[in-house]
Amino acid sequence: MDCLFCKIIAGEIPSKKLYEDEDVYAFYDIEPQAPVHFLVVPKMHISGPDQIDEKSERVVGKIFSVIAMLAKELKLEKGYRVVTNCGEEGGQTVGHLHYHVLAGRNLSWPPG
């Protein structure tokens, strides 16, 4: 499989790991869009949000628990944003489900 995030999870491509367990991997974004910007991904290859099913919904729930835990550890009590993109027109550039967590500045809406 030629998936960037699968290669990062496997250690074939280096990353600044923030968290890892049997289901979830979190690492800092190499092009941060905020003072704090990390990604949380399932280790299981799921190509995007539109591919979440009964088999993968447990790990997606776990991802949000990991996000909450990391936000507490990183002291993001002023707030943070969680973003996922789906498909080319939705801005998805890597075909592996991933959640961006951004914090450390005021995040306007719409994003800009």
TADAZI-V568518 format. One line per field, one symbol per residue. phi: phi as a letter, one per 20 degrees, with the letter a starting at -180 (. if undefined). burial: # if it has 24 or more other ideal C-beta (glycine too) atoms within 12 Angstrom, else .. A space follows every 50 residues. Layout:
# TADAZI-V568518
phi = ???
burial = ???
This chain:
# TADAZI-V568518
phi = .ddgffffgfnfcfbefdabbfdcccbfffcfdbgdbcdccffffcfrgf dfcgfdffffffgfffgffffffeleffpbddccdcmgfenfdcebgbde dcanbfdfcfgb
burial = ..#.##.##.....#..##....######...##.##############. ........##.##..##..##..#.#...#####.......#.####### ###...#.....
